[in-house]
Amino acid sequence: MSIAPAPLTDLRRGERTVEASVSAVSWAAVIAGAFVAAAVTLVLLALGSGFGLASISPWSNAGVSATTFTVLAGIWLIIVQWLSSAVGGYITGRLRIKWTGTHTHEVFFRDTAHGFLTWALATVMGAALIATAASSAVGTGVKASSTVAAAHGAADTGTAMGRAYDVDGLFRSVTPDATGTGPAAHLEATRILAMRAVNGDVAAADNAYLVQLVSVHTGLGQADAQKRVDDTIAQEKANEVKAKQIGDAARKSAAAFSIFAAISMLIGAFVACAAAAYGGQLRDEHP
């Protein structure tokens, strides 16, 4: 036995209306459009990945630069969102149920809302897939890192290096004649340079000791040994500056890529709304 919906009173005009028993949201159409949008996104991302891998190269002075690659990737993200949202929104608009006795303005709003829901659902689905893949990759990386650290006994490289440096200083001889040759001298010099990276520069005592090690190991005079030590330290500093520049360029590229991604998603939301409205209009014109 069905119960008729209770009449509602419109206080503005004193009219009695009946509340619709059917939801204004056609979830079947929204879900269908979202799946279509997600599928188109995957296809276009795979295509873009192929183009991207073809445009870069591990060789010097070959392939596009990092800045160019970031810009192209951002433009491709906008194209992906544009096409996938348009197809998904249009499918939603054409598949939604026809609303009879509804004002055209309300129909337009509902169609745009359906397009927005389609875009939102497709975006959440894509984010869930990306999060799952990223979680799996991070988990694999953590396991691999743990295995390597356990195999080499390097759970805390910085602390271990600092401890070895302190031990070197504890047993450092006044003249490095006895320990100035062989692999031990190379390892000790490596630890001194590693501590320079931590402290910012080589201490005066360490610098003098390095000069003695180089002089004993190579047979160079004090002046030539000092020049070699200074050149090595300068090269180490130059390498650090270059590494920081590369890291800063990567940071800027990542920031630009994030901005492009956000802009592309906003464009996708707008396109999905417009496509759903257009698809719904065609749906009503051609029942």
Contacts in CASP RR format, 6 or more apart in sequence:
PFRMAT RR
TARGET T0000
AUTHOR 0000-0000-0000
METHOD contacts of the structure
MODEL  1
MSIAPAPLTDLRRGERTVEASVSAVSWAAVIAGAFVAAAVTLVLLALGSG
FGLASISPWSNAGVSATTFTVLAGIWLIIVQWLSSAVGGYITGRLRIKWT
GTHTHEVFFRDTAHGFLTWALATVMGAALIATAASSAVGTGVKASSTVAA
AHGAADTGTAMGRAYDVDGLFRSVTPDATGTGPAAHLEATRILAMRAVNG
DVAAADNAYLVQLVSVHTGLGQADAQKRVDDTIAQEKANEVKAKQIGDAA
RKSAAAFSIFAAISMLIGAFVACAAAAYGGQLRDEHP
5 18 0 8 1.000
5 19 0 8 1.000
5 21 0 8 1.000
6 19 0 8 1.000
7 16 0 8 1.000
7 17 0 8 1.000
7 18 0 8 1.000
8 16 0 8 1.000
8 17 0 8 1.000
8 18 0 8 1.000
8 19 0 8 1.000
9 15 0 8 1.000
9 16 0 8 1.000
9 17 0 8 1.000
10 16 0 8 1.000
10 17 0 8 1.000
22 97 0 8 1.000
24 99 0 8 1.000
24 110 0 8 1.000
25 113 0 8 1.000
25 114 0 8 1.000
25 117 0 8 1.000
26 92 0 8 1.000
26 95 0 8 1.000
26 96 0 8 1.000
26 97 0 8 1.000
26 114 0 8 1.000
28 95 0 8 1.000
29 91 0 8 1.000
29 92 0 8 1.000
29 93 0 8 1.000
29 95 0 8 1.000
29 96 0 8 1.000
29 97 0 8 1.000
29 114 0 8 1.000
30 92 0 8 1.000
30 96 0 8 1.000
30 114 0 8 1.000
30 115 0 8 1.000
30 117 0 8 1.000
30 118 0 8 1.000
30 121 0 8 1.000
31 121 0 8 1.000
32 91 0 8 1.000
32 92 0 8 1.000
32 95 0 8 1.000
33 88 0 8 1.000
33 89 0 8 1.000
33 91 0 8 1.000
33 92 0 8 1.000
33 95 0 8 1.000
33 118 0 8 1.000
33 122 0 8 1.000
34 88 0 8 1.000
34 92 0 8 1.000
34 117 0 8 1.000
34 118 0 8 1.000
34 119 0 8 1.000
34 121 0 8 1.000
34 122 0 8 1.000
34 125 0 8 1.000
35 122 0 8 1.000
35 125 0 8 1.000
36 87 0 8 1.000
36 88 0 8 1.000
36 91 0 8 1.000
37 84 0 8 1.000
37 85 0 8 1.000
37 87 0 8 1.000
37 88 0 8 1.000
37 89 0 8 1.000
37 118 0 8 1.000
37 119 0 8 1.000
37 122 0 8 1.000
37 272 0 8 1.000
38 84 0 8 1.000
38 122 0 8 1.000
38 125 0 8 1.000
38 126 0 8 1.000
40 83 0 8 1.000
40 84 0 8 1.000
40 87 0 8 1.000
40 88 0 8 1.000
41 80 0 8 1.000
41 81 0 8 1.000
41 84 0 8 1.000
41 122 0 8 1.000
41 126 0 8 1.000
44 76 0 8 1.000
44 79 0 8 1.000
44 80 0 8 1.000
44 83 0 8 1.000
44 84 0 8 1.000
45 80 0 8 1.000
48 76 0 8 1.000
51 76 0 8 1.000
52 69 0 8 1.000
52 72 0 8 1.000
52 73 0 8 1.000
55 63 0 8 1.000
55 64 0 8 1.000
55 69 0 8 1.000
55 72 0 8 1.000
56 63 0 8 1.000
56 64 0 8 1.000
56 69 0 8 1.000
57 63 0 8 1.000
64 72 0 8 1.000
66 249 0 8 1.000
66 250 0 8 1.000
66 253 0 8 1.000
67 249 0 8 1.000
67 253 0 8 1.000
69 253 0 8 1.000
70 253 0 8 1.000
70 256 0 8 1.000
70 257 0 8 1.000
70 260 0 8 1.000
71 256 0 8 1.000
73 257 0 8 1.000
73 260 0 8 1.000
74 256 0 8 1.000
74 257 0 8 1.000
74 260 0 8 1.000
74 261 0 8 1.000
74 264 0 8 1.000
75 260 0 8 1.000
77 260 0 8 1.000
77 261 0 8 1.000
77 264 0 8 1.000
78 260 0 8 1.000
78 263 0 8 1.000
78 264 0 8 1.000
78 267 0 8 1.000
80 264 0 8 1.000
81 264 0 8 1.000
81 265 0 8 1.000
81 267 0 8 1.000
81 268 0 8 1.000
81 271 0 8 1.000
82 264 0 8 1.000
82 267 0 8 1.000
82 268 0 8 1.000
82 271 0 8 1.000
84 122 0 8 1.000
84 268 0 8 1.000
85 118 0 8 1.000
85 119 0 8 1.000
85 122 0 8 1.000
85 267 0 8 1.000
85 268 0 8 1.000
85 269 0 8 1.000
85 271 0 8 1.000
85 272 0 8 1.000
85 275 0 8 1.000
86 271 0 8 1.000
86 272 0 8 1.000
86 275 0 8 1.000
87 275 0 8 1.000
88 115 0 8 1.000
88 118 0 8 1.000
88 122 0 8 1.000
88 272 0 8 1.000
88 275 0 8 1.000
88 276 0 8 1.000
89 114 0 8 1.000
89 115 0 8 1.000
89 118 0 8 1.000
89 119 0 8 1.000
89 272 0 8 1.000
89 273 0 8 1.000
89 275 0 8 1.000
89 276 0 8 1.000
89 279 0 8 1.000
90 275 0 8 1.000
90 276 0 8 1.000
90 278 0 8 1.000
90 279 0 8 1.000
91 118 0 8 1.000
92 114 0 8 1.000
92 115 0 8 1.000
92 117 0 8 1.000
92 118 0 8 1.000
92 272 0 8 1.000
92 276 0 8 1.000
93 111 0 8 1.000
93 114 0 8 1.000
93 115 0 8 1.000
93 275 0 8 1.000
93 276 0 8 1.000
93 277 0 8 1.000
93 278 0 8 1.000
93 279 0 8 1.000
93 280 0 8 1.000
93 283 0 8 1.000
94 279 0 8 1.000
94 280 0 8 1.000
94 282 0 8 1.000
94 283 0 8 1.000
95 283 0 8 1.000
96 110 0 8 1.000
96 111 0 8 1.000
96 114 0 8 1.000
96 280 0 8 1.000
96 283 0 8 1.000
98 283 0 8 1.000
98 284 0 8 1.000
98 287 0 8 1.000
99 106 0 8 1.000
99 107 0 8 1.000
99 110 0 8 1.000
102 110 0 8 1.000
107 280 0 8 1.000
107 284 0 8 1.000
108 277 0 8 1.000
111 276 0 8 1.000
111 277 0 8 1.000
111 279 0 8 1.000
111 280 0 8 1.000
111 281 0 8 1.000
112 273 0 8 1.000
112 274 0 8 1.000
112 276 0 8 1.000
112 277 0 8 1.000
113 273 0 8 1.000
114 276 0 8 1.000
115 272 0 8 1.000
115 273 0 8 1.000
115 275 0 8 1.000
115 276 0 8 1.000
115 277 0 8 1.000
116 269 0 8 1.000
116 272 0 8 1.000
116 273 0 8 1.000
116 276 0 8 1.000
118 272 0 8 1.000
118 276 0 8 1.000
119 268 0 8 1.000
119 269 0 8 1.000
119 272 0 8 1.000
119 273 0 8 1.000
120 269 0 8 1.000
123 265 0 8 1.000
148 154 0 8 1.000
149 155 0 8 1.000
154 160 0 8 1.000
158 198 0 8 1.000
161 191 0 8 1.000
161 194 0 8 1.000
161 195 0 8 1.000
162 191 0 8 1.000
162 194 0 8 1.000
162 195 0 8 1.000
162 198 0 8 1.000
164 191 0 8 1.000
165 191 0 8 1.000
165 192 0 8 1.000
165 194 0 8 1.000
165 195 0 8 1.000
168 188 0 8 1.000
168 191 0 8 1.000
168 192 0 8 1.000
172 209 0 8 1.000
173 179 0 8 1.000
175 212 0 8 1.000
176 185 0 8 1.000
176 209 0 8 1.000
176 212 0 8 1.000
176 213 0 8 1.000
176 216 0 8 1.000
177 216 0 8 1.000
179 185 0 8 1.000
179 188 0 8 1.000
180 213 0 8 1.000
180 216 0 8 1.000
180 217 0 8 1.000
181 216 0 8 1.000
181 217 0 8 1.000
182 217 0 8 1.000
185 213 0 8 1.000
185 216 0 8 1.000
185 217 0 8 1.000
188 213 0 8 1.000
189 210 0 8 1.000
189 213 0 8 1.000
192 202 0 8 1.000
192 206 0 8 1.000
192 209 0 8 1.000
192 210 0 8 1.000
193 202 0 8 1.000
193 232 0 8 1.000
193 233 0 8 1.000
193 236 0 8 1.000
195 202 0 8 1.000
195 206 0 8 1.000
196 202 0 8 1.000
196 206 0 8 1.000
196 233 0 8 1.000
196 236 0 8 1.000
197 236 0 8 1.000
197 240 0 8 1.000
201 233 0 8 1.000
202 210 0 8 1.000
202 233 0 8 1.000
207 229 0 8 1.000
207 233 0 8 1.000
210 229 0 8 1.000
211 222 0 8 1.000
211 225 0 8 1.000
211 226 0 8 1.000
211 229 0 8 1.000
212 225 0 8 1.000
214 220 0 8 1.000
214 225 0 8 1.000
214 228 0 8 1.000
214 229 0 8 1.000
215 221 0 8 1.000
215 222 0 8 1.000
215 225 0 8 1.000
218 225 0 8 1.000
218 228 0 8 1.000
219 225 0 8 1.000
220 228 0 8 1.000
END
